[in-house]
Amino acid sequence: MPMRDPQKIYKDLETQKFSSLYFIFGEEPYLLNQCFQRFKKSVIAEGTEDFNYNLFYATENSPSEVKEAVETLPMMSPHRLVILKEAHEYSDKQWAEFESLITSPVETTIFVILATKVDKRKKILKTLTEVAETVEFKKPYENQVPWWINYIAQSLEVKISEEAIHLLHTLVGSHLLEIESEILKLKEYIGKRDRIELSDVASAVSRSKEENIFDFTRAVGERDQVKALEHLVQLLDQGQSEVGVVALVARHIRLLMVVKKGLEMSLHGGRLAQHAQVPSYFIESYVDQSRQWSMKKLEQTLVVLSETDKALKSSPLSSHIWLENMVLKACH
């Protein structure tokens, strides 16, 4: 069965057009959780949750427990809903216990399998993607994150200014679950006000961490090895993840590329800021930094960042060594 568009799945849920088997996977927990909530809201009739709903975790429940729930008939409703989270934690032997449910889904049960990591080479998973309604939730690209920040704020019934979006993106990164958590904190912080401003983000987030992030990315942008390494140590001491550091630099390098291309198009001031999608009062700093780089060097640095990201996720070598080498190569 071909991969489905998430929006089409959501439309089917709104119109009560259900399938018996769904396979939902992706590395963005926020999107998986949103999908899980939509299934629960669409399928379970009010007052029947105790009879017709089961939530299982592969790390806590055996395949036999899940299978028994899937094969149970619904009560006072045409369907029951069974959701299995963290399905990637099951072994091949455990997956094999689901073969009958996958090849012959139970018509009265809506069985939703959620996973983060998927090895499509596994036979049972290949069969699953052929039979089930399959959706992959991909991590948003960096240029899509501001839209998501605004969307998450709206879903939490709060507004957020463009400048606040930019600063929150810089401080938190692109992980939507973390963004949601920060917006919830900000909503509580602003009290009765209905709009999050730049000053709110600056005040509610650790000032020292904020300063170190700006100082670190600016030092990289200015190709100042010594300062960049100093701020790198401070960021790691404050709990910034190693992969998060790579993401911060990658976002900054891409921004400098956009600014550099904008300058080649004879854009300046507000027009350049709009082109780069940054607040106008940041643009001069980015312009000054972009002049320190050739386009070729920016492209080479993105390759270094990609290699560092892969190494951090797979190599036993101390992570700080990879990050130091990354900074040295970028600023050289």
C-alpha positions in Angstrom: 0.0 0.0 0.0 1.5 3.4 -0.9 2.5 5.8 1.8 -0.4 8.1 2.8 -0.4 11.8 3.3 -1.0 12.6 7.0 -3.6 15.2 6.1 -5.6 12.7 4.2 -5.5 10.3 7.1 -6.8 13.1 9.4 -9.6 13.9 6.9 -10.6 10.2 6.9 -10.7 10.3 10.7 -12.9 13.4 10.7 -15.4 11.7 8.4 -15.3 8.4 10.4 -13.7 6.6 7.5 -11.6 4.0 9.4 -9.2 1.2 8.4 -8.5 -1.7 10.6 -4.7 -1.3 10.6 -2.4 1.7 10.7 1.4 1.9 10.8 2.6 5.4 11.9 6.3 6.1 12.2 8.7 9.0 12.3 11.4 10.6 14.5 9.4 13.6 15.7 7.6 12.7 18.9 5.3 15.8 18.8 3.8 14.7 15.4 3.4 11.1 16.6 1.6 12.3 19.8 -0.7 14.6 17.8 -1.6 11.7 15.6 -2.3 9.5 18.6 -4.6 12.1 20.1 -6.5 12.5 16.8 -7.2 8.7 16.7 -8.5 8.7 20.2 -10.7 11.7 19.7 -12.2 10.4 16.4 -12.7 6.7 17.3 -13.7 6.6 20.9 -17.3 7.6 21.6 -18.0 9.5 24.9 -18.4 7.2 27.8 -17.0 4.1 26.1 -13.3 4.6 26.7 -13.1 2.0 29.5 -14.6 -0.7 27.3 -13.1 0.1 23.9 -9.7 1.6 24.3 -6.3 0.2 25.1 -2.9 1.8 25.1 0.2 -0.4 25.1 4.0 0.3 25.2 6.3 -2.2 23.6 8.8 -1.7 26.4 6.1 -2.7 29.0 3.6 -5.0 27.3 4.1 -8.3 25.6 2.8 -9.0 22.1 0.3 -11.5 23.5 -1.3 -8.8 25.7 -1.6 -6.5 22.7 -3.0 -9.3 20.5 -5.6 -10.3 23.0 -6.9 -6.7 23.2 -7.0 -6.4 19.4 -9.1 -9.6 19.1 -11.6 -8.5 21.8 -15.0 -7.4 20.5 -16.1 -3.8 21.1 -19.0 -2.9 23.5 -21.7 -0.4 22.7 -19.7 0.8 19.7 -18.9 -0.5 16.2 -15.1 -0.2 16.9 -12.6 -0.5 19.6 -9.2 1.3 19.4 -5.9 -0.3 20.3 -2.7 1.8 20.2 0.8 0.3 20.4 3.6 2.8 21.1 7.3 2.3 20.7 6.8 -0.7 18.5 10.4 -0.4 17.3 11.5 -1.9 20.6 10.1 -5.3 19.8 12.5 -8.0 18.5 12.0 -10.0 15.3 10.6 -12.9 17.3 8.1 -10.6 19.1 7.1 -9.1 15.8 6.4 -12.5 14.4 3.5 -12.9 16.9 1.6 -10.2 15.1 1.8 -11.8 11.7 -1.8 -13.1 11.8 -3.1 -9.7 12.8 -1.2 -8.0 10.0 -2.1 -10.4 7.3 -5.8 -10.7 8.4 -6.7 -7.5 10.4 -9.6 -7.7 12.9 -12.4 -5.7 11.3 -14.0 -4.5 14.5 -10.7 -3.1 15.9 -8.7 -0.1 14.8 -5.1 -1.2 15.5 -2.6 1.7 15.4 1.1 0.8 15.5 3.4 3.7 16.4 7.2 3.6 16.0 10.1 5.9 16.0 12.9 4.0 14.2 12.0 1.6 11.4 14.2 -0.9 9.7 12.3 -1.4 6.4 14.5 -4.4 5.5 12.7 -6.6 8.1 10.3 -8.9 6.4 7.4 -8.4 8.9 7.7 -4.6 8.6 7.8 -4.8 4.8 4.6 -6.8 5.0 3.1 -4.3 7.5 3.8 -1.3 5.1 2.2 -3.3 2.3 -1.0 -4.0 4.2 -1.5 -1.2 6.6 -2.4 2.5 6.1 1.1 3.8 6.5 2.2 7.3 7.3 5.7 8.7 7.9 6.0 11.9 9.9 9.2 13.5 8.9 11.1 16.1 10.9 10.4 19.6 9.6 13.1 21.3 7.7 14.6 24.3 9.4 12.7 26.8 7.3 9.5 25.1 8.3 10.1 25.4 12.0 8.8 29.0 12.4 5.5 28.0 10.9 5.3 25.1 13.4 6.1 27.4 16.3 3.2 29.6 15.3 0.9 26.6 14.8 1.8 25.1 18.2 1.2 28.5 19.8 -2.3 28.8 18.1 -3.1 25.2 19.2 -2.4 26.3 22.8 -4.6 29.4 22.3 -1.8 32.0 22.5 -0.3 34.4 19.9 3.4 34.9 19.3 5.2 37.7 17.6 7.6 37.1 14.6 10.6 38.3 16.7 9.7 35.9 19.5 9.3 33.1 17.0 12.8 33.7 15.7 14.4 33.9 19.2 12.6 30.7 20.4 13.7 28.9 17.2 17.3 30.0 17.9 17.2 29.0 21.6 15.2 25.7 21.4 16.1 24.4 18.0 13.8 22.4 15.7 12.5 19.7 18.1 8.7 20.3 18.2 8.1 18.6 21.5 10.6 20.9 23.2 9.1 23.9 21.4 5.6 22.9 22.7 7.0 22.6 26.2 8.6 26.0 26.1 5.4 27.6 24.7 3.4 26.1 27.6 5.9 27.7 30.0 5.7 31.0 28.2 1.9 30.9 28.3 2.0 30.5 32.0 4.7 33.2 32.3 2.7 35.9 30.4 -0.4 35.3 32.6 -3.5 37.1 31.3 -1.9 38.4 28.2 -2.6 36.6 25.0 0.6 37.3 23.1 4.2 36.2 23.6 6.7 38.9 22.8 10.4 38.8 22.2 11.1 40.1 25.8 9.0 37.2 27.2 11.2 34.6 25.5 14.4 36.4 26.5 13.2 36.6 30.1 11.7 33.1 30.5 14.7 31.3 29.0 18.0 31.0 30.9 19.8 34.3 30.1 23.3 32.8 30.3 22.3 30.0 27.9 20.7 32.5 25.5 23.9 34.6 25.6 26.1 31.6 25.0 24.1 30.4 22.1 24.3 33.8 20.4 27.9 34.3 21.3 28.7 30.8 20.0 27.0 31.1 16.7 28.3 34.6 16.2 31.9 33.4 16.9 31.5 30.6 14.4 30.0 33.2 11.9 33.0 35.5 12.5 35.3 32.4 12.2 36.9 33.1 15.6 38.2 29.7 16.7 39.1 30.6 20.3 35.8 32.3 21.2 33.8 29.6 19.5 35.6 26.8 21.5 35.1 28.8 24.7 31.4 29.2 24.2 31.1 25.5 23.1 32.4 24.4 26.4 30.0 26.7 28.3 27.0 25.4 26.2 27.9 21.7 26.9 28.3 22.5 30.6 24.8 24.0 30.6 23.4 20.8 29.2 23.1 21.6 25.5 23.1 18.3 23.6 26.0 17.6 21.2 23.7 16.9 18.3 21.9 20.2 19.2 25.2 22.1 18.9 25.6 20.7 15.4 22.0 21.8 14.6 22.7 25.3 15.9 25.8 25.7 13.6 24.0 24.2 10.6 21.1 26.6 11.0 23.5 29.5 11.3 25.5 28.5 8.2 22.4 28.1 6.1 21.2 31.5 7.3 24.6 33.0 6.2 24.2 31.3 2.8 20.7 32.9 2.4 22.1 36.3 3.4 25.0 36.0 1.0 22.7 35.1 -1.9 20.4 38.0 -1.0 23.4 40.4 -1.2 24.2 39.0 -4.6 20.6 39.9 -5.6 21.3 43.5 -4.4 19.0 43.2 -1.4 19.7 45.3 1.6 18.1 46.4 4.9 14.5 45.4 5.4 14.3 43.6 2.0 17.2 41.5 2.9 15.8 40.7 6.4 12.6 39.7 4.8 14.4 37.5 2.3 16.4 35.8 5.1 13.3 35.6 7.3 15.0 37.3 10.3 14.1 40.4 12.3 15.6 43.5 10.7 17.7 44.5 13.7 19.7 41.2 13.4 20.5 41.6 9.7 23.6 43.8 9.8 25.3 41.3 12.1 24.5 38.5 9.7 25.7 40.6 6.7 29.1 41.3 8.5 29.5 37.6 9.2 28.5 36.4 5.7 31.4 38.6 4.3 33.8 36.4 6.2 32.8 33.4 4.1 32.9 32.3 0.5 29.9 30.3 -0.8 32.3 27.3 -1.4 33.5 27.4 2.3 29.9 27.6 3.5 29.0 24.5 1.4 32.1 22.7 2.7 31.2 23.5 6.3 27.7 21.9 5.8 29.4 18.7 4.7 31.6 18.8 7.8 28.5 19.3 10.0 26.7 16.4 8.3 29.7 14.1 8.9 29.9 15.3 12.6 26.2 14.6 13.1 26.7 11.0 11.8 29.8 10.5 13.9 28.1 11.7 17.1 25.3 9.2 16.5 27.5 6.2 15.7 31.1 6.6 16.9 32.4 5.6 20.4 35.0 8.4 20.2 34.4 11.2 22.8 31.8 13.6 21.5 33.7 16.7 22.5 36.5 15.7 20.2 34.2 15.6 17.2 32.7 19.0 18.2 36.1 20.6 18.6 37.2 19.3 15.2 34.0 20.6 13.7 34.6 24.1 15.1 38.2 24.1 14.0 37.4 23.0 10.5 34.5 25.5 10.2 36.5 28.5 11.5 39.8 27.6 9.7 
